[in-house]
């Protein structure tokens, strides 16, 4: 356990509707988590959990799959997409245990059946979930992250994007994919040196992180190419997204008097009602990017 967690109580978000027939289970939860080692907060609906996760950080989530406003694996998917950095232990009644393998494949750290768990097992499960999740994140960072910018690399993007595409198909979510090139990287390298070119690439990574949500998938594919998959993003929100991106670029450029950073962007949208592959989306966005760059060259903007 890291010092940052071991030196304070472990924060657990319990997302569960208290039901009379599972009073013994709830007593186990209370006894197991209200200690010096754990600090638990409970909400009874998915919507309340989403609001709380926006406001407070948690170390682990104990999630019931059957809630008043959500049921089944969709409950897990929506929280997982919102806070992929937080490990989730799923709980459910015995009659719903057929969901176990499915949620484990989707990324849950463990699955508990109500009525079959004692205090000792509950505490151990949560501790192990945190450690397993941390180990998995470290391994992904080693193999999936771009060393220069800290963003995902091509391998990491393709792996995570394919997983999210499956969720989008199942949950009927719209996605937006943006393919972006940093304009004039060669000129920056030639005029100011390659270390400055590296700083420009890292600056773009910072701007992208400022613009998009933590649940969105942001990657550097290599060279001056970046790619973003915005999750659960309707087409109506694309212009707002682009305006926010330009605003963040302008803010960065106002602090740099030597050269200005700009991006050429191609956009592709995923509609779950019209099944499409990730490869097809990338090709569509790449084609739109090429057209954007062609127009810039024609107008002398690049």
TISE-527171 format. One line per 8 residues: number of its first residue (from 1); for each residue x, y negated, z negated of N, C-alpha, C. Coordinates in steps of 0.1 Angstrom, whole numbers, always signed. Last residue first. Layout:
N
NUM) X:Y:Z:X:Y:Z:X:Y:Z; ...
END
This chain:
302
302) -4:-273:+435:+5:-264:+428:+18:-265:+435; -20:-291:+448:-21:-291:+434:-12:-282:+427; -24:-294:+475:-12:-299:+469:-11:-299:+454; -46:-283:+486:-48:-296:+481:-35:-302:+475; -35:-258:+492:-40:-266:+503:-42:-281:+499; -29:-249:+466:-18:-251:+476:-23:-260:+487; -56:-246:+457:-46:-255:+450:-35:-259:+459; -66:-226:+474:-72:-240:+474:-63:-250:+467
294) -50:-205:+466:-49:-210:+480:-55:-224:+481; -57:-201:+439:-44:-206:+442:-43:-211:+456; -84:-192:+444:-81:-204:+436:-68:-210:+439; -79:-169:+458:-86:-179:+464:-84:-193:+457; -66:-154:+438:-59:-157:+450:-65:-169:+457; -87:-152:+420:-75:-159:+416:-67:-163:+428; -104:-135:+434:-109:-149:+430:-97:-157:+426; -89:-112:+434:-92:-118:+447:-97:-133:+444
286) -88:-107:+407:-75:-110:+414:-78:-117:+427; -115:-101:+402:-109:-113:+396:-96:-117:+403; -117:-77:+417:-126:-89:+420:-120:-102:+414; -98:-61:+404:-96:-64:+419:-105:-76:+422; -110:-59:+379:-97:-65:+381:-94:-69:+395; -134:-45:+386:-134:-59:+380:-121:-66:+382; -124:-21:+395:-131:-30:+404:-132:-44:+399; -112:-12:+371:-103:-14:+383:-110:-23:+393
278) -134:-8:+355:-125:-18:+351:-116:-22:+363; -164:-3:+376:-152:+2:+368:-143:-10:+365; -199:-7:+371:-187:-11:+378:-175:-6:+369; -234:-7:+375:-222:+0:+369:-210:-3:+378; -254:-29:+367:-248:-26:+379:-234:-20:+376; -261:-33:+341:-272:-27:+350:-266:-24:+364; -239:-45:+329:-242:-31:+327:-252:-25:+335; -219:-66:+347:-233:-64:+344:-236:-49:+342
270) -191:-85:+345:-196:-71:+344:-210:-71:+339; -174:-108:+366:-184:-105:+355:-189:-91:+356; -143:-124:+371:-152:-113:+375:-161:-111:+363; -123:-151:+381:-132:-146:+372:-141:-134:+378; -90:-165:+381:-101:-158:+389:-110:-151:+379; -71:-195:+378:-79:-185:+372:-89:-178:+382; -41:-211:+371:-50:-207:+382:-58:-195:+377; -32:-235:+346:-35:-221:+350:-44:-220:+362
262) -5:-256:+336:-18:-254:+341:-19:-239:+345; +15:-278:+317:+11:-265:+319:-3:-264:+326; +38:-303:+326:+25:-300:+322:+22:-285:+326; +69:-315:+312:+61:-309:+323:+48:-305:+317; +77:-335:+293:+86:-330:+303:+79:-323:+315; +61:-341:+272:+63:-351:+282:+72:-347:+294; +37:-327:+253:+49:-323:+261:+51:-333:+273; +14:-332:+241:+25:-332:+233:+38:-328:+240
254) -5:-329:+260:-4:-342:+255:+8:-343:+246; -6:-302:+264:+1:-310:+274:+4:-324:+269; -23:-293:+243:-9:-289:+244:-1:-298:+253; -47:-305:+252:-41:-308:+239:-27:-305:+238; -51:-292:+276:-49:-307:+276:-42:-311:+263; -56:-266:+267:-44:-269:+276:-41:-284:+275; -80:-271:+254:-68:-266:+246:-55:-268:+254; -96:-278:+275:-94:-287:+264:-82:-284:+256
246) -96:-255:+291:-90:-267:+296:-87:-277:+285; -110:-238:+273:-97:-235:+277:-89:-247:+282; -135:-251:+272:-127:-249:+259:-113:-246:+263; -143:-247:+298:-141:-261:+293:-133:-261:+280; -145:-219:+300:-135:-226:+308:-132:-240:+303; -167:-215:+282:-154:-209:+280:-142:-216:+287; -187:-229:+295:-183:-233:+282:-169:-228:+278; -189:-212:+318:-184:-226:+319:-180:-232:+306
238) -198:-188:+306:-185:-189:+313:-180:-203:+314; -223:-183:+296:-213:-189:+287:-199:-192:+294; -239:-171:+314:-242:-185:+311:-231:-191:+303; -231:-144:+314:-226:-153:+324:-228:-168:+321; -223:-134:+280:-232:-136:+291:-226:-146:+301; -202:-112:+265:-202:-126:+269:-211:-128:+281; -191:-90:+251:-205:-94:+249:-207:-109:+253; -157:-102:+254:-167:-91:+251:-181:-97:+247
230) -135:-109:+279:-144:-115:+269:-156:-106:+266; -104:-101:+286:-117:-95:+287:-125:-100:+275; -78:-116:+304:-86:-116:+292:-100:-109:+295; -44:-118:+314:-57:-112:+316:-65:-112:+303; -16:-133:+332:-24:-130:+320:-38:-125:+323; +15:-136:+347:+1:-131:+348:-5:-128:+334; +42:-141:+351:+33:-152:+348:+18:-149:+348; +54:-111:+340:+57:-123:+347:+49:-135:+342
222) +26:-93:+327:+40:-93:+332:+42:-106:+340; +2:-94:+315:+4:-82:+324:+19:-81:+328; -8:-101:+284:+1:-106:+294:+5:-93:+302; -42:-103:+271:-29:-96:+274:-21:-104:+284; -69:-100:+250:-60:-109:+257:-47:-102:+259; -102:-94:+243:-89:-87:+246:-81:-96:+255; -121:-106:+215:-118:-106:+229:-104:-100:+231; -121:-109:+188:-127:-97:+193:-124:-95:+208
214) -113:-135:+183:-104:-124:+179:-108:-111:+185; -121:-155:+212:-124:-149:+199:-114:-138:+196; -100:-180:+229:-109:-169:+228:-111:-163:+214; -84:-203:+223:-96:-204:+231:-106:-193:+229; -61:-195:+209:-70:-206:+204:-83:-207:+211; -51:-177:+227:-55:-172:+213:-64:-183:+207; -44:-194:+248:-54:-183:+250:-59:-179:+236; -24:-209:+235:-36:-216:+240:-47:-205:+242
206) -4:-189:+231:-11:-197:+219:-24:-203:+224; +2:-182:+257:-4:-172:+248:-11:-179:+236; +13:-206:+265:+1:-202:+272:-6:-191:+263; +36:-206:+250:+26:-216:+248:+13:-212:+254; +50:-185:+261:+45:-183:+247:+35:-194:+244; +56:-196:+285:+47:-184:+285:+42:-182:+271; +73:-217:+277:+60:-220:+284:+50:-208:+283; +94:-202:+266:+86:-211:+257:+72:-214:+264
198) +104:-192:+290:+98:-183:+280:+90:-190:+270; +113:-215:+302:+102:-208:+308:+95:-198:+299; +133:-221:+284:+121:-230:+285:+110:-223:+291; +151:-200:+291:+145:-201:+277:+133:-210:+276; +156:-207:+319:+147:-196:+315:+142:-196:+301; +155:-242:+327:+162:-230:+322:+152:-220:+318; +145:-264:+339:+147:-265:+325:+154:-253:+319; +143:-259:+367:+146:-273:+362:+150:-274:+347
190) +137:-232:+370:+148:-238:+378:+152:-252:+372; +115:-228:+352:+128:-220:+350:+140:-227:+357; +97:-245:+364:+101:-247:+350:+114:-240:+347; +94:-233:+389:+99:-247:+388:+104:-250:+374; +83:-208:+381:+96:-209:+388:+102:-223:+387; +58:-216:+372:+68:-211:+362:+82:-211:+368; +35:-227:+386:+49:-234:+386:+59:-229:+376; +8:-217:+365:+13:-223:+377:+28:-228:+375
182) +1:-186:+353:+7:-198:+349:+13:-205:+361; -29:-170:+362:-15:-172:+365:-10:-185:+359; -55:-148:+351:-49:-161:+351:-34:-161:+354; -86:-134:+351:-72:-132:+356:-66:-145:+358; -112:-125:+330:-105:-136:+336:-90:-132:+339; -143:-110:+328:-129:-108:+329:-122:-120:+336; -170:-106:+306:-164:-115:+316:-149:-112:+316; -199:-86:+302:-185:-89:+299:-180:-99:+310
174) -230:-77:+285:-223:-83:+296:-208:-87:+292; -242:-46:+272:-235:-59:+270:-229:-64:+283; -255:-22:+266:-261:-31:+275:-255:-45:+273; -243:-3:+251:-250:-13:+243:-257:-24:+252; -230:+13:+270:-240:+19:+261:-249:+9:+254; -214:-5:+283:-224:+3:+291:-235:+8:+282; -198:-14:+262:-207:-23:+269:-218:-16:+277; -184:+9:+255:-194:+4:+245:-203:-6:+253
166) -169:+12:+278:-178:+23:+274:-189:+18:+265; -154:-11:+276:-163:-10:+288:-173:+1:+285; -138:-6:+254:-148:-16:+253:-158:-15:+264; -120:+13:+266:-129:+17:+254:-140:+7:+253; -108:-2:+285:-116:+10:+289:-125:+14:+278; -94:-21:+269:-105:-25:+278:-114:-14:+282; -74:-6:+257:-85:-12:+249:-97:-16:+257; -59:+3:+279:-64:+12:+269:-76:+7:+262
158) -52:-21:+292:-60:-10:+299:-66:-1:+289; -37:-34:+272:-50:-40:+278:-58:-29:+284; -15:-17:+268:-24:-20:+257:-38:-25:+262; -3:-19:+294:-8:-6:+288:-18:-8:+277; +3:-46:+295:-6:-40:+305:-12:-27:+300; +3:-58:+261:+9:-57:+274:-1:-49:+283; -12:-83:+239:-11:-70:+245:-4:-70:+258; +11:-108:+227:-2:-104:+232:+0:-89:+236
150) +37:-116:+221:+29:-109:+210:+15:-105:+214; +54:-126:+240:+43:-134:+236:+35:-129:+224; +76:-107:+242:+78:-121:+243:+66:-129:+236; +65:-80:+241:+75:-85:+231:+77:-100:+231; +32:-71:+241:+43:-77:+249:+53:-84:+239; +21:-39:+228:+23:-54:+227:+34:-59:+236; +19:-12:+227:+9:-19:+234:+11:-34:+235; +38:+0:+210:+37:+5:+224:+28:-3:+233
142) +38:-14:+186:+50:-10:+192:+49:-6:+207; +11:-17:+181:+19:-29:+183:+32:-25:+190; +3:+9:+177:-2:+2:+189:+6:-10:+192; +16:+14:+153:+20:+21:+165:+15:+14:+177; +2:-5:+137:+17:-6:+138:+21:+1:+151; -24:+6:+138:-21:-7:+143:-7:-9:+146; -20:+31:+125:-24:+30:+139:-21:+17:+145; -13:+22:+99:-3:+30:+107:-7:+29:+122
134) -37:+10:+92:-25:+2:+93:-14:+9:+101; -54:+32:+92:-57:+21:+101:-44:+12:+103; -43:+47:+71:-44:+52:+85:-45:+41:+95; -47:+29:+49:-34:+33:+53:-33:+38:+68; -75:+27:+49:-67:+15:+50:-53:+18:+55; -82:+54:+44:-87:+47:+56:-79:+34:+59; -72:+58:+19:-66:+65:+31:-70:+58:+44; -89:+42:+4:-75:+40:+4:-68:+46:+16
126) -114:+55:+9:-112:+41:+13:-97:+37:+14; -110:+80:-1:-113:+79:+13:-110:+64:+17; -105:+75:-29:-94:+81:-21:-97:+79:-6; -131:+66:-36:-119:+57:-37:-108:+62:-28; -146:+89:-30:-149:+76:-24:-137:+67:-24; -136:+108:-47:-135:+110:-33:-137:+97:-26; -143:+97:-72:-129:+100:-69:-127:+101:-54; -171:+97:-72:-163:+85:-73:-149:+86:-68
118) -183:+120:-46:-182:+115:-60:-173:+103:-60; -206:+129:-21:-194:+122:-24:-194:+118:-39; -230:+138:-10:-219:+147:-11:-205:+141:-15; -247:+117:-9:-251:+128:-18:-240:+139:-19; -241:+109:+24:-246:+105:+11:-250:+118:+3; -211:+117:+40:-225:+120:+39:-230:+117:+25; -187:+98:+57:-191:+104:+45:-206:+106:+46; -159:+96:+78:-174:+97:+78:-178:+104:+65
110) -133:+73:+89:-138:+85:+82:-153:+85:+82; -126:+54:+107:-115:+60:+100:-120:+73:+93; -139:+50:+140:-141:+50:+126:-130:+58:+119; -135:+52:+168:-126:+45:+160:-128:+44:+145; -150:+68:+184:-151:+54:+187:-141:+46:+178; -146:+93:+172:-140:+90:+186:-140:+76:+189; -162:+88:+150:-148:+90:+148:-140:+88:+162; -187:+87:+161:-181:+74:+155:-167:+76:+153
102) -189:+114:+170:-191:+103:+179:-184:+90:+174; -188:+129:+147:-177:+130:+158:-178:+118:+167; -212:+120:+134:-199:+119:+128:-188:+119:+139; -238:+123:+142:-231:+111:+147:-216:+111:+143; -248:+144:+128:-244:+147:+142:-237:+135:+148; -258:+134:+104:-244:+138:+104:-239:+142:+118; -283:+127:+97:-277:+119:+108:-262:+123:+110; -291:+142:+76:-298:+145:+89:-292:+137:+100
94) -275:+131:+55:-271:+144:+61:-278:+147:+75; -270:+96:+60:-277:+107:+54:-273:+120:+62; -238:+80:+60:-251:+82:+65:-257:+94:+58; -210:+58:+65:-218:+67:+57:-232:+69:+63; -177:+52:+78:-192:+53:+80:-198:+62:+70; -153:+29:+73:-157:+42:+69:-172:+42:+70; -131:+10:+92:-145:+12:+88:-147:+27:+85; -105:-16:+90:-109:-2:+90:-124:+0:+85
86) -102:-45:+110:-106:-40:+97:-111:-25:+98; -97:-54:+135:-86:-53:+126:-89:-47:+112; -121:-58:+148:-113:-45:+151:-101:-43:+142; -147:-71:+143:-135:-72:+134:-127:-59:+137; -165:-69:+165:-164:-82:+158:-151:-82:+150; -164:-42:+172:-160:-52:+182:-157:-65:+175; -174:-31:+148:-160:-27:+153:-155:-38:+163; -200:-40:+148:-191:-44:+137:-176:-42:+142
78) -210:-26:+170:-211:-41:+169:-202:-47:+159; -206:+1:+165:-199:-6:+177:-199:-21:+175; -222:+8:+143:-207:+8:+142:-201:-1:+153; -247:+4:+155:-244:-3:+143:-228:-4:+141; -247:+23:+175:-247:+8:+179:-243:+0:+167; -250:+47:+163:-237:+43:+167:-236:+28:+171; -279:+39:+142:-270:+48:+150:-257:+42:+153; -295:+7:+141:-294:+21:+138:-285:+29:+147
70) -306:-24:+127:-297:-16:+136:-297:-2:+132; -321:-36:+107:-320:-43:+120:-311:-36:+130; -320:-18:+85:-333:-23:+90:-332:-30:+104; -297:+9:+93:-300:-4:+87:-313:-9:+92; -277:+35:+93:-292:+33:+94:-295:+20:+86; -250:+38:+89:-255:+37:+103:-269:+34:+104; -233:+19:+65:-244:+28:+67:-248:+27:+82; -199:+14:+58:-210:+11:+67:-220:+22:+68
62) -175:-3:+43:-183:+10:+41:-196:+7:+47; -145:-17:+54:-159:-17:+54:-165:-3:+52; -116:-34:+40:-122:-21:+45:-137:-23:+44; -108:-59:+34:-98:-49:+37:-103:-37:+43; -121:-90:+47:-122:-78:+39:-111:-68:+43; -125:-126:+46:-117:-114:+51:-120:-102:+41; -155:-145:+54:-145:-139:+44:-138:-127:+50; -170:-155:+75:-166:-164:+65:-155:-158:+56
54) -177:-135:+93:-172:-147:+99:-166:-156:+88; -187:-116:+76:-174:-113:+82:-168:-125:+89; -212:-127:+71:-202:-127:+60:-188:-124:+66; -225:-124:+96:-223:-137:+90:-212:-137:+80; -225:-96:+97:-218:-104:+107:-215:-118:+102; -241:-89:+75:-227:-85:+75:-219:-93:+85; -266:-99:+84:-259:-105:+72:-245:-101:+71; -270:-81:+105:-269:-95:+108:-263:-103:+96
46) -273:-56:+92:-262:-59:+101:-260:-74:+103; -282:-57:+57:-285:-57:+71:-272:-60:+80; -274:-59:+31:-284:-48:+34:-287:-48:+49; -242:-62:+15:-253:-67:+22:-262:-56:+27; -220:-65:-13:-229:-57:-5:-239:-66:+2; -186:-62:-22:-197:-71:-19:-207:-64:-10; -161:-52:-46:-171:-49:-35:-182:-60:-34; -129:-46:-52:-139:-57:-54:-149:-56:-42
38) -108:-23:-70:-117:-27:-58:-126:-38:-62; -93:-21:-93:-87:-18:-80:-95:-23:-68; -110:-27:-114:-99:-36:-112:-92:-34:-98; -143:-21:-100:-132:-18:-109:-121:-28:-106; -167:-12:-83:-166:-23:-93:-156:-20:-104; -165:+13:-70:-159:+1:-64:-158:-11:-73; -176:+34:-82:-164:+36:-76:-157:+23:-72; -201:+25:-92:-191:+30:-102:-177:+31:-95
30) -214:+19:-68:-211:+9:-78:-200:+13:-87; -213:+45:-55:-207:+33:-49:-204:+23:-59; -229:+60:-73:-215:+64:-70:-207:+52:-64; -253:+47:-70:-246:+46:-83:-231:+50:-82; -259:+54:-44:-256:+40:-47:-249:+38:-60; -265:+81:-49:-254:+77:-40:-250:+63:-43; -288:+80:-65:-275:+85:-70:-263:+81:-62; -306:+67:-46:-302:+60:-58:-289:+66:-64
22) -318:+75:-23:-304:+76:-24:-298:+68:-36; -345:+69:-25:-341:+84:-24:-326:+86:-25; -346:+41:-25:-348:+49:-37:-343:+63:-37; -319:+24:-9:-331:+32:-7:-333:+40:-20; -304:-5:+2:-306:+4:-10:-319:+10:-9; -286:-5:+31:-299:-9:+25:-301:+1:+14; -253:-16:+35:-262:-5:+32:-275:-11:+27; -221:-22:+36:-233:-26:+44:-243:-15:+44
14) -197:-35:+16:-207:-24:+17:-219:-29:+25; -165:-44:+19:-178:-49:+23:-187:-36:+25; -139:-47:-4:-148:-38:+3:-161:-44:+6; -107:-56:-12:-120:-62:-9:-128:-52:+0; -88:-46:-38:-91:-43:-24:-105:-48:-22; -73:-70:-61:-83:-60:-58:-85:-58:-43; -37:-74:-57:-51:-80:-59:-61:-68:-56; -14:-62:-50:-13:-72:-61:-27:-79:-64
6) -18:-46:-29:-17:-40:-42:-17:-50:-53; -19:-64:-7:-32:-58:-11:-30:-52:-26; +7:-74:-5:-4:-83:-4:-17:-77:-9; +23:-51:-6:+22:-60:-17:+10:-69:-17; +6:-22:+9:+14:-34:+9:+13:-42:-3; +8:+12:+0:+0:+0:+0:+9:-12:+0
END
